[in-house]
Amino acid sequence: MTDASLRPPASAHSEADWYQEELPRAIRPHRSHPLRTLTAVTLVVALASLLGISSAYLVIEREQPLDAVSIGPWQAYPRAGTAEADPYSVAIYTRGAVIPLASGEGLALVAREDSAGHLLDPTCIYRIYGQTPSARLWTMTAVDGHGRLVETLPGRVHLASQNLLRNPDGSFDITAATKPQSGNWLPLAANANASDGLRLVLRLYDAPVTTGAALDGVSMPAIERQGCP
């Protein structure tokens, strides 16, 4: 028997040919072109950067800090103004030029909805009633949907606790409306549109409730819509 008889026929495939032709395309060994690899890496980095910047912008644009503690229609941000504040909330306050109350000064609570869950409308009339947590002083301010002060008929946009008419049990009733109301009147924007938005900001000064745990079980005023034009 000669060596020639032991050789495989010319039509037989070598091991390299088997790997190249029989394996699925997805797992065939191949060498990428450097330019194609660079393009793919650049595209991935660009898409990741765009996604990160877009998500951060959307969070900041919402103008509502994170880590909120909700009590009925009111939301508090106990970590605002502290070293524990998250970077997104810090960016929101910085972008809006807002200086939050420090933990030793007090606490601000914001209402964007009434007690029924409807967005506040500056053209409507609201009854705000009940009690607040104990504090040396508190104020309630009406601002627009972006947190800006508005122009009202009497020229003021807030009520203070020391000038409030109260019920015998210490509770109070406040009417928030554009036009003058009897009793405790919180003026709303004189020429407001529903699209302007409305927020009620309750600031408690020198109050013991300055942490999330201390807010558990406290009594907060209810917000009831009385009517809209």
C-alpha positions in Angstrom: 0.0 0.0 0.0 1.4 3.3 -1.0 1.2 6.6 0.8 -1.0 8.0 -2.0 -3.7 5.5 -1.2 -3.9 6.8 2.4 -4.5 10.4 1.4 -8.1 11.6 1.6 -9.9 12.2 -1.7 -9.7 15.7 -3.1 -13.3 16.3 -2.4 -12.9 15.7 1.4 -13.1 18.7 3.8 -10.4 19.6 6.3 -11.1 20.5 9.9 -10.8 24.2 9.1 -13.3 23.9 6.3 -15.7 22.2 8.7 -15.5 25.0 11.2 -16.0 27.6 8.5 -19.0 26.0 6.7 -20.9 23.9 9.3 -20.9 26.3 12.3 -23.7 28.9 12.5 -22.7 32.3 11.3 -23.1 33.8 14.8 -20.3 31.7 16.3 -18.0 31.3 13.4 -14.5 32.6 14.2 -13.8 35.8 12.4 -11.7 38.9 12.8 -13.5 42.3 12.9 -12.3 45.2 10.9 -10.7 47.8 13.1 -12.8 50.6 11.6 -16.0 48.7 12.1 -15.1 48.0 15.8 -14.3 51.7 16.4 -17.6 52.8 14.8 -19.5 50.3 17.0 -17.8 51.4 20.2 -18.3 55.1 19.3 -22.0 54.5 18.7 -22.5 52.7 22.0 -20.8 55.4 23.9 -22.8 58.1 22.2 -26.1 56.4 22.8 -25.2 55.7 26.5 -24.3 59.4 27.0 -27.5 60.6 25.3 -29.6 58.3 27.4 -27.9 59.4 30.6 -28.1 63.1 29.9 -31.8 62.8 28.8 -32.8 60.9 31.9 -31.1 63.4 34.2 -32.7 66.3 32.3 -36.2 64.8 32.6 -35.7 64.2 36.4 -34.5 67.8 36.9 -37.2 69.3 34.6 -40.0 67.8 36.7 -39.2 70.3 39.4 -40.2 67.8 42.1 -37.4 66.5 44.4 -37.0 62.9 45.1 -37.5 61.1 48.5 -40.8 62.7 49.2 -42.8 61.9 52.3 -46.5 62.1 51.6 -49.2 63.0 54.2 -52.5 63.3 52.4 -52.2 65.9 49.7 -49.0 67.3 51.2 -45.5 66.2 50.4 -42.4 67.0 52.5 -38.7 66.6 51.7 -37.0 66.1 55.0 -33.6 65.6 53.5 -33.6 68.9 51.5 -30.9 71.2 52.7 -29.0 68.4 54.4 -25.9 66.5 53.6 -28.1 63.5 52.8 -29.9 65.2 49.9 -29.6 63.2 46.7 -27.8 64.9 43.8 -30.9 65.2 41.6 -32.8 67.1 44.3 -29.8 69.4 44.8 -29.8 70.1 41.0 -33.5 70.8 41.1 -33.2 73.3 43.9 -30.1 74.9 42.3 -31.7 75.2 38.9 -34.8 76.8 40.4 -32.7 79.1 42.7 -34.6 77.7 45.7 -33.0 77.6 49.2 -34.6 74.8 51.2 -35.1 75.1 55.0 -32.3 73.5 56.9 -33.3 70.8 59.4 -32.8 73.1 62.3 -34.9 75.9 60.8 -38.1 74.0 59.9 -39.9 72.1 57.2 -41.7 72.9 54.0 -44.6 70.9 52.7 -46.0 71.3 49.2 -49.5 70.4 47.9 -50.0 70.0 44.2 -53.3 68.1 44.4 -56.4 68.4 46.6 -57.5 65.7 49.0 -59.5 64.0 46.2 -56.4 63.6 44.0 -57.2 66.4 41.5 -54.5 68.8 40.4 -54.9 72.2 42.0 -56.4 74.8 39.7 -55.8 78.6 40.4 -59.2 79.4 38.9 -61.1 77.3 41.5 -62.1 77.9 45.1 -60.6 75.7 47.8 -61.3 75.1 51.5 -58.3 74.2 53.5 -59.2 73.1 57.0 -57.9 71.1 60.0 -54.7 71.5 62.0 -51.0 71.6 61.4 -48.1 70.0 63.4 -47.0 72.1 66.3 -44.6 74.9 65.3 -43.6 78.3 66.7 -44.8 79.8 63.4 -46.1 78.6 60.1 -47.1 80.3 56.8 -49.1 79.1 53.9 -48.3 80.5 50.5 -50.0 80.2 47.1 -47.6 80.0 44.1 -48.0 78.9 40.5 -47.2 75.5 39.0 -43.5 76.3 38.8 -43.2 77.6 42.3 -43.2 81.3 41.4 -45.0 84.1 43.3 -48.1 85.5 41.6 -49.8 88.8 41.6 -53.0 88.9 43.7 -55.7 91.5 44.3 -54.6 92.5 47.9 -50.9 92.2 47.0 -50.1 89.3 49.3 -49.9 85.6 48.6 -49.7 84.0 52.1 -51.3 83.7 55.5 -49.4 83.5 58.8 -50.5 81.4 61.8 -50.3 84.3 64.3 -53.0 86.2 62.3 -55.3 83.3 61.8 -58.9 83.0 63.0 -59.4 79.7 64.7 -62.2 77.5 65.9 -62.6 76.7 69.6 -60.7 73.4 69.2 -57.8 75.1 67.7 -58.5 74.1 64.1 -58.9 76.6 61.3 -60.7 77.1 58.0 -59.0 78.9 55.1 -60.6 79.8 51.8 -58.2 80.0 48.8 -59.7 82.0 46.0 -59.1 84.8 43.6 -61.8 87.1 44.9 -62.1 88.2 48.6 -63.7 85.8 51.0 -64.9 86.1 54.6 -62.8 84.7 57.4 -59.3 83.4 56.6 -58.7 84.3 52.9 -55.7 83.0 51.0 -55.5 85.1 47.7 -54.8 83.3 44.5 -53.6 84.8 41.2 -55.7 87.7 40.0 -55.5 86.8 36.3 -54.8 83.1 36.5 -55.4 80.5 33.9 -55.9 76.8 34.6 -52.7 76.1 32.7 -50.6 78.2 35.1 -50.9 75.6 37.8 -51.1 76.1 41.5 -49.1 74.9 44.5 -49.8 75.5 48.2 -46.6 75.7 50.3 -46.9 75.2 54.1 -43.7 76.2 55.9 -43.3 75.1 59.6 -40.7 77.2 61.4 -39.0 75.9 64.6 -41.0 72.7 64.5 -40.0 69.3 66.0 -41.2 67.5 62.8 -38.1 67.8 60.6 -37.5 64.2 59.8 -39.4 61.5 57.9 -39.9 59.4 61.0 -41.3 62.4 63.0 -43.9 63.0 60.3 -45.6 59.6 60.8 -49.1 60.1 62.2 -49.1 63.9 62.3 -52.2 65.9 61.4 -52.2 67.9 58.2 -54.9 70.2 56.7 -57.3 68.8 54.2 -57.8 70.5 50.8 -61.3 70.4 49.4 -62.5 71.9 46.1 -65.5 74.1 46.6 -66.2 75.0 43.0 -64.7 76.2 39.7 -65.9 78.7 37.1 
